[in-house]
Amino acid sequence: MKYILLLLIPFLLGASLNFTSNHTKEISVLESFDIEASFLYDPIMNRMKNSNMNIYKDKRFFQAMNDAYLFIPAIKSILAKHGIPAEFLFLAMAESHFSLKAYSVKKASGLWQFMPETGKIYGLKIDNYVDERRDLIKSTEAAAKHLRDLHDRFGKWYLAAIAYNCGSGRLGKAIEAAKSDELNILLDPKKKYIPRESRLYIRKIVALAIMGNDEQFLLKSEYEHLLNRANAYSISTVRVPRGESLNRISKLVGIPLSELQKLNRHLKYDFVPPYFGGYDIYIPYIKLSDFKQKYFEEKIQNIYKVHVVKGGESLYEIGKKYGVSYKMIMDFNNLKKSIISLNQKLIIPIDNKANVEKINKEIYHLVKKGDTLESISKAYKISIKSIQLTNKLKGSMIREGERLKLYE
């Protein structure tokens, strides 16, 4: 029995040290939110943490971290720059599961789930071309400024997190009603000073942060490996000219298009908006050297469809044909008015999601007995003028056996 006890002593000591280490880290997490150590015994938070530890051992948790391995260093760096505790990384996880394309029924979007109005207040552009709430750098900058403003108003980080969820006005009224800003008072389920969603929200963030700092959980789940991999990678910002295509950059630099699109979810189309001076996009840092060596600017005409205006066409009809709005065509061609002229050349920014092959596909019609330009026009839903211009016909005379080139 004595020998068994002697053998067990190292294991017991190790378990004790692990418990002490984890307990110290848990208290440190609470301190980063300005929360007292007694909150470790909050039963709802503990049930949430234990439940999440079981749930997050499945692939869903690993997939979220795997998808975000490029984002995490950038998020941490921006939070640190603005003096935001690193544990607020888990606010983003609670908000969007680290998905840049996350969208809620309340119209919140992106990594930090900004509403359109709040996003615009913090300088995020939302227009026909981009939604910068899905821009991982700009949205994190905006979230850090927003959290800093909330902290400056309420004075404690847990209050900033709650206000991020329910709004500063709602929290201000809650504190006034409770005559206190203490967490245990605001979380009173009977008084309901703050909404139930917010009472669970702050607990969820704390639970996730504690999990993320639990060495035993990290080792068992290989989460530590994912974080180590994340620290070895980062992203770079590069400026490209207006109208540049992600597909072209992908081929030139050797970045999988899917990875490039994932880093640039803020682009609504597969091309950079037509802003003067170009626009910033993101690439993996390990590809920055390749980008500098291989990327070169190409005239926009060589990237997009050049449409020659035919008789009777309007910008609306042209846009409908290519699957883009007429306003977008105006922007790309610097048109102040929607008036266009015959034979005018227009640059059409074709989205890769559209059926580009169909747009560019040439088709031919062999003229049969009884065919007229009018009957061919109706059959293919193409204007007579288009057939005449494409085939350089001066009149309406066509001959049997003649081959006419058409565009579908």
C-alpha positions as CSV (number, residue, x, y, z in Angstrom):
1,M,0.0,0.0,0.0
2,K,2.9,2.3,0.9
3,Y,4.5,1.7,-2.5
4,I,1.2,2.4,-4.3
5,L,0.9,5.8,-2.5
6,L,4.5,6.6,-3.4
7,L,3.7,5.9,-7.0
8,L,0.6,8.0,-6.9
9,I,2.2,11.1,-5.3
10,P,3.7,12.5,-8.6
11,F,0.3,12.1,-10.3
12,L,-1.5,13.7,-7.4
13,L,1.0,16.6,-7.3
14,G,0.7,17.0,-11.0
15,A,-3.1,17.1,-10.8
16,S,-2.9,19.7,-8.0
17,L,-0.5,21.8,-10.0
18,N,-2.7,21.7,-13.0
19,F,-5.7,22.7,-10.9
20,T,-3.8,25.6,-9.4
21,S,-2.5,26.7,-12.8
22,N,-6.0,26.5,-14.4
23,H,-7.6,28.2,-11.4
24,T,-5.1,31.1,-11.6
25,K,-5.8,31.5,-15.3
26,E,-9.5,31.4,-14.8
27,I,-9.2,34.3,-12.3
28,S,-7.0,36.1,-14.7
29,V,-9.7,35.8,-17.4
30,L,-12.3,37.3,-15.0
31,E,-10.0,40.1,-14.1
32,S,-9.5,41.0,-17.8
33,F,-13.3,41.6,-17.9
34,D,-13.2,43.5,-14.5
35,I,-15.3,40.6,-13.0
36,E,-14.7,39.4,-9.4
37,A,-13.3,36.0,-8.7
38,S,-16.5,34.8,-7.1
39,F,-18.1,34.7,-10.5
40,L,-16.2,31.4,-11.1
41,Y,-19.0,29.8,-9.0
42,D,-21.9,31.2,-11.1
43,P,-23.9,28.0,-11.7
44,I,-25.3,29.1,-15.1
45,M,-21.9,30.1,-16.4
46,N,-20.4,26.8,-15.2
47,R,-23.2,24.8,-16.8
48,M,-22.6,26.7,-20.0
49,K,-18.8,26.1,-19.9
50,N,-19.1,22.4,-19.1
51,S,-21.8,21.9,-21.8
52,N,-19.6,23.8,-24.3
53,M,-16.6,21.8,-23.5
54,N,-18.5,18.7,-24.5
55,I,-20.1,20.2,-27.5
56,Y,-16.9,21.9,-28.8
57,K,-14.9,18.7,-28.7
58,D,-16.6,17.9,-32.0
59,K,-15.5,19.0,-35.4
60,R,-17.6,22.2,-35.3
61,F,-15.2,23.9,-32.8
62,F,-12.1,22.8,-34.7
63,Q,-13.5,23.9,-38.0
64,A,-14.2,27.4,-36.6
65,M,-10.7,27.7,-35.4
66,N,-9.2,26.2,-38.5
67,D,-11.1,28.7,-40.7
68,A,-9.9,31.6,-38.5
69,Y,-6.2,30.6,-38.3
70,L,-5.3,33.6,-40.6
71,F,-7.6,36.0,-38.8
72,I,-6.6,35.4,-35.1
73,P,-3.2,37.1,-35.1
74,A,-4.7,40.2,-36.9
75,I,-7.6,40.4,-34.4
76,K,-5.3,40.1,-31.4
77,S,-3.0,42.8,-32.8
78,I,-5.8,45.3,-33.4
79,L,-7.4,44.7,-30.0
80,A,-4.0,45.2,-28.3
81,K,-3.4,48.4,-30.3
82,H,-6.6,49.9,-28.9
83,G,-6.0,48.6,-25.3
84,I,-8.8,46.0,-25.5
85,P,-8.2,42.8,-23.5
86,A,-7.2,39.8,-25.7
87,E,-10.1,37.8,-24.2
88,F,-12.5,39.9,-26.4
89,L,-11.4,37.7,-29.2
90,F,-14.1,35.4,-27.8
91,L,-16.7,38.1,-28.2
92,A,-16.2,37.7,-32.0
93,M,-16.5,33.9,-31.6
94,A,-19.8,34.3,-29.7
95,E,-21.1,36.8,-32.3
96,S,-20.2,35.0,-35.5
97,H,-18.3,31.8,-34.8
98,F,-15.5,33.5,-36.6
99,S,-17.4,33.6,-39.9
100,L,-16.9,36.8,-42.0
101,K,-20.1,36.1,-43.9
102,A,-22.3,35.6,-40.8
103,Y,-25.6,37.4,-41.2
104,S,-28.5,37.7,-38.8
105,V,-32.2,38.2,-39.3
106,K,-31.8,41.7,-37.7
107,K,-29.5,42.6,-40.6
108,A,-26.3,42.4,-38.5
109,S,-23.3,41.1,-40.5
110,G,-19.7,40.1,-40.4
111,L,-17.2,38.9,-37.8
112,W,-18.4,41.4,-35.2
113,Q,-22.1,41.4,-36.3
114,F,-22.4,45.2,-36.9
115,M,-25.8,46.6,-37.7
116,P,-25.6,48.9,-40.8
117,E,-26.1,52.1,-38.8
118,T,-23.4,51.3,-36.3
119,G,-21.0,50.2,-39.0
120,K,-21.4,53.5,-40.8
121,I,-20.9,55.5,-37.6
122,Y,-17.5,53.7,-37.2
123,G,-16.5,54.4,-40.9
124,L,-17.4,51.1,-42.5
125,K,-18.5,51.5,-46.2
126,I,-21.6,49.7,-47.3
127,D,-22.5,50.2,-51.0
128,N,-23.1,48.4,-54.3
129,Y,-19.6,47.0,-54.3
130,V,-18.5,46.3,-50.7
131,D,-19.8,45.6,-47.2
132,E,-16.9,46.4,-44.9
133,R,-18.7,44.9,-42.0
134,R,-17.3,41.7,-43.5
135,D,-13.8,43.2,-43.8
136,L,-11.8,41.4,-41.2
137,I,-9.4,44.3,-40.6
138,K,-11.7,47.3,-40.9
139,S,-14.5,45.6,-39.0
140,T,-12.1,44.7,-36.1
141,E,-10.8,48.2,-36.0
142,A,-14.4,49.5,-35.8
143,A,-15.3,46.9,-33.1
144,A,-12.2,47.9,-31.1
145,K,-13.1,51.6,-31.3
146,H,-16.7,50.8,-30.4
147,L,-15.7,48.7,-27.4
148,R,-13.3,51.4,-26.3
149,D,-16.1,54.0,-26.5
150,L,-18.4,51.7,-24.4
151,H,-15.6,51.2,-21.8
152,D,-15.0,55.0,-21.6
153,R,-18.7,55.5,-20.9
154,F,-19.3,52.6,-18.4
155,G,-15.9,52.1,-16.9
156,K,-15.8,48.3,-16.8
157,W,-15.1,45.8,-19.5
158,Y,-18.0,43.5,-18.6
159,L,-20.3,46.4,-19.0
160,A,-18.8,47.2,-22.4
161,A,-19.5,43.6,-23.5
162,I,-23.1,43.7,-22.3
163,A,-23.6,47.1,-24.0
164,Y,-22.2,45.6,-27.2
165,N,-25.1,43.1,-27.1
166,C,-28.1,45.1,-25.8
167,G,-27.0,48.7,-26.6
168,S,-25.6,51.5,-24.5
169,G,-29.0,53.1,-24.0
170,R,-30.6,49.9,-22.7
171,L,-27.7,49.2,-20.4
172,G,-27.7,52.8,-19.1
173,K,-31.4,52.5,-18.2
174,A,-30.7,49.2,-16.5
175,I,-27.9,50.6,-14.3
176,E,-30.2,53.5,-13.4
177,A,-33.0,51.2,-12.5
178,A,-30.7,48.9,-10.4
179,K,-28.9,51.8,-8.9
180,S,-25.8,49.7,-9.4
181,D,-23.5,48.5,-12.1
182,E,-22.4,45.4,-10.2
183,L,-22.6,42.3,-12.4
184,N,-24.4,40.1,-9.9
185,I,-27.1,42.7,-9.5
186,L,-27.5,43.3,-13.2
187,L,-27.8,39.5,-13.8
188,D,-30.7,39.2,-11.3
189,P,-33.1,36.9,-13.2
190,K,-36.1,38.1,-11.2
191,K,-35.5,41.9,-11.5
192,K,-34.6,41.4,-15.2
193,Y,-32.6,44.7,-15.4
194,I,-31.0,43.5,-18.7
195,P,-32.5,41.2,-21.3
196,R,-32.2,37.5,-20.8
197,E,-30.1,37.3,-24.0
198,S,-27.6,39.7,-22.5
199,R,-27.5,37.8,-19.2
200,L,-26.5,34.7,-21.1
201,Y,-24.3,36.6,-23.5
202,I,-21.7,37.8,-20.9
203,R,-21.6,34.3,-19.4
204,K,-21.0,32.8,-22.8
205,I,-18.1,35.1,-23.6
206,V,-16.5,34.4,-20.2
207,A,-17.1,30.6,-20.6
208,L,-15.4,30.6,-24.0
209,A,-12.5,32.7,-22.8
210,I,-12.0,30.3,-19.8
211,M,-12.1,27.3,-22.2
212,G,-9.6,29.0,-24.5
213,N,-7.2,29.4,-21.5
214,D,-7.7,25.9,-20.1
215,E,-4.5,24.0,-20.8
216,Q,-6.0,20.6,-20.2
217,F,-8.8,21.3,-22.6
218,L,-6.4,22.6,-25.2
219,L,-4.1,19.6,-24.9
220,K,-7.0,17.1,-25.1
221,S,-8.7,18.9,-28.0
222,E,-5.6,19.8,-30.0
223,Y,-6.8,23.4,-29.8
224,E,-3.3,24.4,-28.8
225,H,-2.0,23.1,-32.1
226,L,-4.5,25.3,-34.0
227,L,-3.5,28.4,-32.0
228,N,0.2,27.6,-32.6
229,R,-0.5,27.3,-36.3
230,A,-2.4,30.6,-36.2
231,N,0.6,32.4,-34.7
232,A,2.8,31.2,-37.5
233,Y,0.6,32.8,-40.2
234,S,-0.8,36.2,-40.8
235,I,-2.3,38.3,-43.6
236,S,-1.0,41.2,-45.7
237,T,-2.8,44.2,-47.1
238,V,-2.1,45.1,-50.7
239,R,-3.6,47.8,-52.9
240,V,-4.8,46.9,-56.4
241,P,-6.3,49.1,-59.1
242,R,-10.0,49.7,-59.6
243,G,-11.7,46.8,-61.3
244,E,-9.0,44.2,-60.7
245,S,-10.3,40.6,-60.6
246,L,-9.7,38.2,-57.7
247,N,-9.6,35.4,-60.2
248,R,-6.7,37.0,-62.1
249,I,-4.8,37.7,-58.8
250,S,-5.3,34.1,-57.8
251,K,-3.7,32.8,-61.0
252,L,-0.9,35.4,-61.1
253,V,0.2,34.9,-57.5
254,G,-0.7,31.3,-57.0
255,I,-3.3,31.7,-54.3
256,P,-6.4,29.4,-54.4
257,L,-9.3,31.5,-55.4
258,S,-11.4,30.1,-52.5
259,E,-8.8,31.2,-50.0
260,L,-8.6,34.7,-51.6
261,Q,-12.4,35.0,-51.5
262,K,-12.5,33.9,-47.9
263,L,-10.1,36.7,-46.9
264,N,-12.1,39.3,-48.9
265,R,-15.7,38.5,-48.0
266,H,-16.4,42.3,-48.0
267,L,-16.3,42.4,-51.8
268,K,-19.8,41.8,-53.1
269,Y,-18.4,40.7,-56.5
270,D,-15.3,39.0,-57.7
271,F,-13.7,42.3,-58.6
272,V,-12.4,45.4,-56.8
273,P,-14.8,48.4,-56.8
274,P,-14.2,51.3,-59.2
275,Y,-13.0,53.7,-56.6
276,F,-10.3,56.1,-57.8
277,G,-6.9,55.3,-56.3
278,G,-7.7,51.5,-56.1
279,Y,-8.7,49.4,-53.1
280,D,-7.1,47.3,-50.5
281,I,-7.5,43.5,-50.5
282,Y,-6.0,40.8,-48.2
283,I,-3.6,38.0,-49.1
284,P,-1.8,35.5,-46.9
285,Y,1.5,37.0,-45.6
286,I,3.5,34.1,-47.0
287,K,2.3,35.1,-50.5
288,L,3.4,38.8,-50.2
289,S,6.8,38.1,-51.8
290,D,5.1,36.3,-54.7
291,F,2.7,39.2,-55.1
292,K,5.5,41.7,-55.3
293,Q,7.3,39.7,-57.9
294,K,4.5,38.4,-60.1
295,Y,1.6,40.9,-59.9
296,F,1.4,43.5,-62.6
297,E,-1.4,45.9,-63.5
298,E,-3.4,45.2,-66.6
299,K,-5.8,47.5,-68.4
300,I,-9.3,47.0,-67.3
301,Q,-10.5,46.5,-70.9
302,N,-8.5,43.3,-71.0
303,I,-10.2,41.9,-67.9
304,Y,-13.8,42.7,-68.5
305,K,-16.2,42.5,-71.3
306,V,-16.2,45.5,-73.7
307,H,-19.7,46.1,-75.0
308,V,-20.3,48.1,-78.2
309,V,-23.6,49.9,-77.9
310,K,-26.1,48.9,-80.6
311,G,-29.1,50.7,-81.8
312,G,-32.0,51.0,-79.4
313,E,-30.1,49.7,-76.4
314,S,-30.3,51.3,-73.0
315,L,-28.0,50.9,-70.0
316,Y,-30.7,49.1,-68.2
317,E,-31.0,46.5,-71.0
318,I,-27.2,46.1,-71.2
319,G,-27.0,45.6,-67.5
320,K,-29.7,43.0,-67.5
321,K,-27.9,41.1,-70.3
322,Y,-24.7,40.9,-68.2
323,G,-26.3,40.5,-64.8
324,V,-25.1,43.8,-63.3
325,S,-26.9,47.0,-62.4
326,Y,-26.9,50.0,-64.8
327,K,-25.5,52.1,-62.0
328,M,-22.4,49.8,-61.8
329,I,-21.8,50.3,-65.6
330,M,-22.1,54.1,-65.1
331,D,-19.5,54.0,-62.3
332,F,-17.0,51.8,-64.2
333,N,-17.3,54.1,-67.2
334,N,-17.4,57.4,-65.4
335,L,-20.8,58.2,-66.9
336,K,-22.6,61.2,-65.2
337,K,-25.8,60.5,-67.2
338,S,-27.4,57.4,-68.4
339,I,-27.5,58.6,-72.0
340,I,-25.3,56.4,-74.3
341,S,-24.6,56.6,-78.1
342,L,-24.4,54.1,-80.9
343,N,-21.1,52.3,-81.2
344,Q,-20.0,53.7,-77.8
345,K,-17.7,51.2,-76.0
346,L,-18.6,50.3,-72.4
347,I,-16.6,48.3,-69.9
348,I,-18.8,45.7,-68.3
349,P,-17.6,44.3,-64.9
350,I,-18.8,40.7,-65.2
351,D,-19.2,38.9,-61.9
352,N,-17.6,35.5,-61.8
353,K,-20.8,34.2,-60.3
354,A,-22.6,35.0,-63.5
355,N,-22.5,32.6,-66.4
356,V,-19.6,34.3,-68.2
357,E,-19.3,31.5,-70.7
358,K,-22.9,31.9,-71.8
359,I,-22.4,35.7,-72.2
360,N,-19.4,35.3,-74.4
361,K,-20.6,32.3,-76.3
362,E,-20.9,32.9,-80.1
363,I,-23.7,31.1,-81.9
364,Y,-24.4,30.8,-85.6
365,H,-27.6,30.6,-87.6
366,L,-27.8,29.0,-91.0
367,V,-30.3,31.0,-93.1
368,K,-33.1,28.8,-94.3
369,K,-35.8,29.5,-96.9
370,G,-38.3,32.0,-95.6
371,D,-36.0,33.4,-92.9
372,T,-36.0,37.1,-92.4
373,L,-34.0,39.3,-90.0
374,E,-37.2,39.9,-88.1
375,S,-37.9,36.2,-87.7
376,I,-34.3,35.4,-86.6
377,S,-34.4,38.4,-84.2
378,K,-37.6,37.0,-82.5
379,A,-36.3,33.4,-82.4
380,Y,-33.0,34.4,-80.7
381,K,-34.4,37.4,-78.8
382,I,-31.7,39.6,-80.3
383,S,-32.4,43.0,-81.9
384,I,-32.2,43.3,-85.7
385,K,-29.6,46.1,-85.3
386,S,-27.4,43.7,-83.3
387,I,-27.5,41.1,-86.1
388,Q,-26.7,43.7,-88.7
389,L,-23.8,45.2,-86.8
390,T,-22.3,41.8,-85.9
391,N,-22.5,40.6,-89.5
392,K,-21.8,44.0,-91.1
393,L,-25.1,44.0,-93.0
394,K,-26.0,47.3,-94.6
395,G,-29.6,46.4,-95.3
396,S,-32.2,43.7,-94.4
397,M,-31.3,41.4,-97.3
398,I,-30.1,37.9,-96.4
399,R,-29.5,34.9,-98.6
400,E,-30.4,31.2,-98.1
401,G,-27.4,29.2,-96.9
402,E,-25.7,32.3,-95.4
403,R,-24.2,31.8,-92.0
404,L,-25.0,34.6,-89.5
405,K,-22.9,35.1,-86.3
406,L,-25.0,35.9,-83.2
407,Y,-24.3,36.4,-79.5
408,E,-26.5,34.5,-77.1
